[in-house]
Amino acid sequence: MPANRQLIETILLACLEPNPIQFRSADEHDLERLRSAIRRADSPLGASLRSPIKRNSFLCGCLDFTKSLPEEHLIVGYGFRQGKTTMIERLHHVSGRERSVPIPDFVRNEIRRHHFHATDAEVIVFHNHPRTGTEAEWLYIVKAIAEDLPIASSADRTVLQQHAYNAVALLRKVLGQGDVHFYIGESGFVRQFNLPNILPFLDQINSALNNTVPKNT
């Protein structure tokens, strides 16, 4: 297993995040309707739903759509907070490769536009991590330690930081308003990740401290 700071950070952050979602039978009622919408959502216009879908039903559908696919996918749902859930009305779908998926500018811009335009506006970002059996052996050691739970990568957390930890998003967190939520689908589970990378922040602090400490002459 590589002795890598980023890898250690990834494991530690994953240990601090919520358990996977426990889906119920009611969450599976919209699977076929959502599957059809995901297929139609691969253009910059995306796809609208005839009637809104609750957040857990949306995530259950995302897992169902991607669970047997060999490449990574990004599925973004746009909706509004309702009580403790989000009602999804529209979505984008982007197909990627085995180890990565691009985030087109039109998706980045729409996440910001939708989240900023109303205080109860919410965005649900789902990203799958397929497992083909050809990954490095250390990954499966880590997965065994983590009981096979989804683990967000450093790149995943960088995107999280861009959209969920900007000035507007942080103010909304404080005020309890609509948020941008990020989820990983992996190994048959869906799990939210909500912590940004901390190594860049620690490195900045260390650099600032080194610059303020007078050197011996």
Buried (B, 14 or more C-beta within 10 A) or exposed (E): EEEEEBBEBBEEBBEEBEEBBEBEEEBEBBBEBBEEBBEEBBEEEBBEBEEBBBBBBBBBBBBBBBEEEEBBBBBBBBBBBEEEBBBBBBBBBBEBEEEEBEBEEBBBEBBBEBBBEEEEBBBBBBBBBBBEEEBEEEEEEBBEEBEBBBBBBBEBBEBBBBBBBBEEBEEBBEEEBBBBBBBBBBBEBBBBBBBBBEEEEEEEEEEEEEEEEEEEE
